[in-house]
């Protein structure tokens, strides 16, 4: 019974963290409701399959796959410039599909030559700590906007009813986690989510659900047409693949620590190879490229679910869910503010993981200097409007508009160079 409940909680956590990206991308491309539902279905299918492949053949750790923020950003950028470059929305998606396939091949090549193992060397406790803090800072804006009801049901203003209900959910989840017995603490997210969904229905803040007629639907291959070659997309894909390795390595190292498992170097090669397969699958199904989500470490720390079996079953549940239009409609109807509020405690707890990393550092003075510069630049870019980079190339835009990745890269560079300058 505990295993099944843990699996359900994993499945809900995975789906809640997935649905926002395809819906936002569909909105930026002005896709209709049917096209949006199709993109959501294909994305959940790909992410469920990707999580299953990684836990069975890749890193073999309970780390859920989610839409890569870098790819999310590229899709949004090309939503505005793609039609003028390629002529239509469909052709833009065809070019992006080729980018996904290219990224998959690059992942596989890097893995075969064991270059990922060499990159893992640069992820010291300092770099991992900076990455975690930047991740929390980047997510905090989306979480608070979602919990305040900004953007929910089309409004761009604070919805006080939604804000109060979300605050109630957060308080309840904290009380369950802090005061409840082991059973309730372990499934605090599941209980918080069900409680939140219920009070949203009671107060009339839930979404209207239209039940589809079909009972089964398989995700469409090449939904927007055959992939279309574009040199600019290929170059962008190469850069994104290199940057996505930071997420992959950091996620593996973090989950290793919270699950108390050792990790041999061979698993980086295996996980990189599977990441390539997953990107190729995403390209074939016209979905969004995935990446191991570092938030899994916070989930595991909060729920204390460290075994792989619940995660494997949860991934299968997510995969099977994508075949059911009815279940997809039910999950798509989950109010986004409820999802944000239910997992608020998980992501906020990741700050403690960052401080645990910093506690391992010996040269404090030099390290504080590196941490300060990395956070200053990374967080600063998070406050810079995305429109500021419109006149730069897509490659530079994807780099400069992502404070998480650039801040982490700066920490890596400074960690390597300052060590040589200041003994």
N, C-alpha and C positions, 0 to 999 in steps of 0.2 A: 504493500500500500504506500509506504514512504517513497519507494522508487518511482511509482506512477505519479504521485503528487509532485515529486522533484522534477520529473520529466515534463509534466504539464507546465510547471513554473518556468523551466528552461524555455519551453516552446513559446510561452506568452512573452517572456523577456526578449526572445529573438524576434518575434513578429512585431512587438511594439517598437523595437529599435529599427525596424526595417521599413515600415509603412510610410514614414514621413518623407524619405528621399524620393521614391517614385511619384508620390502625389505632388511634391513640389516641382519636380522636373516636368511632369505632365502639365502642370499649370503654366510653367514658363514657356512651353511649346504650344500652348492653347489646344491641347488634345481634348477631344470630346469624352464623355463619360465612359463609352465603350472602350476607347483607346487607353484611357487611364486605368480602367479595370484590368485590361490586358497587360499593361506595363507592370502593374502591381502584382498580378498573378505570376508573370515570368520572373520578376525580381525575387519574390518569395520562394519560388521553385528553385532558382539558381542558388540562393543563399542557403536553403535547407540542404541541397545536394552538396554544396561546397563545404558546409560545416561537417557533413557526414564523411566526405572524402578526406578532410584534414584529420579528423579524430581517428579514422581507421588506418590511413596510409601516410599522412603527412607528419605533423608535429605530435600527433597522438595525445593531445591535451584537450580538456573541455573548454575550448575557445570558440564562441559563436562568430560566424562571418556576418559582416554587415556591409551596406553600400559604402564604398570608399569615398571619403570626403573630397579627395582630389578629383575623382571622376565626377562626383556630384557637381563640383565647381566647374569642370570643363563642360559638362552638359549644359549648365546654366549659361556659360559664356557663349557657347555655340548656338544656343536658342535665339540669341540676338544677332549674331554675325553669320550663322550658318546659311539661312535662306538666301542672303545676298551673295555668299560665296558659292553655294552649290545649286541654288535655284528653287529649292523647296524644303519643307520640313522632312519629308521622307528621305530625300537625298542626304540631308544633314545626318539623320540617324544611320544611313548606310555608311557614311564616312566614319562616324563614331563607332559603328560595329567593326569596321576594319581596324580602327585603333585598338579596340578590345582584343581582337585576334592577334594583332602585332605585339601587344603587351604580354599576352600569354606566351608567345614564342620567346620573347626576351627573357621572361621569368625562367623558362625551361633552360635556355642557353646559359644563363648566369648560374643556375643550379648545377648543371652538368659540369661546369668548370669550377665548381666549389667557391665561387666568388662571394656567395652569401656568408659562408663561414668567416671569410676575412672581414666582411663588414661588421659582423657580430662583435669583433674585437673592440670596435670603437664605442660600444654601448656599455660604458662604465656606470657605476652607481650615480655619478654626477649627471651624466647625459640622460639616464633613465629618469632620474628625479625631475630634471628640467622638462622632459617630455611629458611626464604625468601632470605637473603643474600647468603647463600650457594647454594640455588636453582639457583639464577641468575649467580653466579660464575660458577656453573657446566654447565649451558646451554650456557654460553658465548663462550666456546670453540667450541661447535658444530655449533653455529650460525655463528661465524666468518669463520670457515672452509667452511661451506656451502656457505656463501656469497662470498668467495674468489674463489669458484669453485673447491676446493680441494675435490677429490673423485667424482666429477660430470663428467659423461661420461667416467669414468674409469681412468681419469688422477689424479695423486697424486701431481701435481704442481699447483701453482696459475695460474688461467685463468684470464688474465687482462681484457678481454672483459666482462666476467661474473662479475668480481669485480666492474667494472665501471658501468655496468647496475644495479647491486644491490645497489650501492651507490646512483644512480639516483632514484631508487624506494624508498629508505629510506628518501631521501631529499623531494621527492614528498609527501610521507605519512606524514612527519612532517609538511610540508607547509599546507596540507589539514587540518590536525588536529589543527594547530595553527592559521591559517588565514582564513580558510573556515567558512561558516555559520553553524548553528546547524545541518542542514541536511547532509552536506558533512562531518562534524566531526564525526557524528554518524556512517556513513558508510565508514569511511576512509580506513578501512582494505579491504573492498570489492573493492573500487575504485583502491587502490594501487595494489591489486592482479591482477585485470583485466588489468591495465596499464602495470604492470610488465610482465605478460604473453604475451601481445601484442608486447612489444619491444624485448622480447626474440625471438619471431617468426620473427620479422623484421630483426634482426641481426643474424639469423641463429643459435641460441643457444637453440632452443626448441628440444624436443624429437620427434622422428618419431612415428606416431600412426598407428597401424594395427587394423582396425575395425573388431571385431569378428562377426561371423555369427549368434550366438544365441542371441535372444532378452531377454530371461529370464533364470535365473539360481539360484537355491536354494543352499545355503551353504551346503557342505557335512558333515554328522555326522561321527565322528571318522575317519577323512580322512587318518590317518596313522595306523589305526587299534585300537583294544580294548586297554584301559589303562592297564599298566603293573606295578604291585606293586614293589616298591623298598624302603627299609628302609631308605637309605641315602637321597633319594628324599623326603620322608615324613618328616624327621627331618629338612631338608632345608626348606620345605614348612611351617613348624611350625614357624621357625625363620622369614621367609619372611612375613608371615601373621602379626606377632607382629610388624615388622618394617613398614609394609604398613599402619598400624593404624595411624602412625605419619602423613603420607600424608593425610589420610582421615580426621583426626581431624583438622589439620592445614588448609586444604582447606575449610572445613565447617566454621571455625572461620573467615577466611579471607573474604569469600564471604558474610558472615553475615554482616561484617563491611561495605563493599562497597555497599551493597544493603540496608543498614540501617534497617535490620530486626533482631528481637530478635529470639533466638533459645532455645527452652526448651530442657532439658536433654534427654527426651524421643527420640528425633530424632537421637541421637548417636546410640541408640539401633537399631532403624529402619534402619539407613543407614548401620550399620555393618551387619545387617541381609541381606539386599539387596546386599551388597558387596559379601557376601557368595554365594547368588544365582547367581550373575554375574560370579563368579569364576567357579562355577559348569557348567554354560552355556559355558564358555570358554573351560573347559575341554572336554565337550561333542562335541564341534565344532572344537577341535584341534587348538585353537587360543591362543592368548597371554592374560594373566590375566590383568585386568584393575584396575585403581585407579582414584579417582577424581583428576583432574588436577588443581593445584594451580594457573596456568596461567589464569584460568577463571576470577580471581579477577582483573588481569591486563586488560583483555578484557573488562570487565564490566566498569572498571574505565575509559578506553579510549573511549569506544563507548557510555557510559551512558545508555546501554540497561539493565535495571534492572528487567523488567517483566519476568515472567516465560513462558508466551504464545509463544513468538518468539523462546525461547529455546526448548520448547516442539515440535513446528512445525519443527525446525531445526533438532532435533533428529529423527523425523519421516522421514524427507528428507534423512538423512544419512542412516537410516534403509532401506528405499525403494531403495536407490542408490545401495546398495549391491546386490540387485536382478538383476540389469541390467549390463551385461557384457560390453555393449557399454559405459555406464556412468562410470563404473569402469575403463575402459581403458582410458577414457578422463581424469579422476582425477589422474590416475597413471602417465599420461603423463605430469602433471604439473611439471615444473622444480623445483627441491627442492630449489635452490637458491632463486627463486621468493618467495616461501613460507616463507623462513627464513627472507628475506628482508621485506615482507609485514607485518609480525607480530613482527618485531624487536622493534618497539616503545612500543608495549604492554609489552613485557618481560622486557625491560629496565626500564619501569615505575614502575615495582614492587620494585625497590630499594627504591622509595619514601614510599611505603607501609611499608617497613622494618623500615625506620626512624620514621614513624608515631608510630610504635609499641614501639620503644626505647624511644620516647618522653613521654610515659606513665609511665616509670620507675622512681622510687623515689630515691632509693639508688644507685647513679651513680657510685661511686668509686668501690663498690663491683661488680656491674653489668658489668662495663667496664672490670674488671679482667676476669669474666666468658666469656664475648663475645670474648675477645682476645684469650683465650685458645681454645675455641670452633672453632673459625674461623681459627686459626693457624693450628690446627690438621686437620680439615675438608678440607680446601683448600690444605694443604700439601699432603693429600692422593689423591686429584684430579690430582696432578702432578706426582704421583707415577705410573710407568708403570704397567699395569694389569698383565704382565708376572711375576712380582716380587712375586706374590702370587700363582703361578702355583703349587708349591709343598705343599701348605696348603690344608686343607679339603675344599670342596665346600662351607660349611657353613661359615668358616672363610674368604674364598675368597669373598663371597657375602657381608660380613660385612666390611672387610678391604678395599675392592676396591670401596666402596661407601662413599665418603667423606660427602655427603649430610646427609645420615642417621646417620653415626657415629658421625659427628659433632653435629647433633641435639641431639643425645642420651647423648653426653658429656655435652651439655648445660643443659639438664634435670637433670643429676646426680649432677653437680656442683651447680645448682640452689637450689636443695634440701639439699645438704650437707653443703654448705657454709653458708646457712641461719642459720643452727644450730650452726656452729662454730663461725661465726662472726655475732653477733646480729645486 
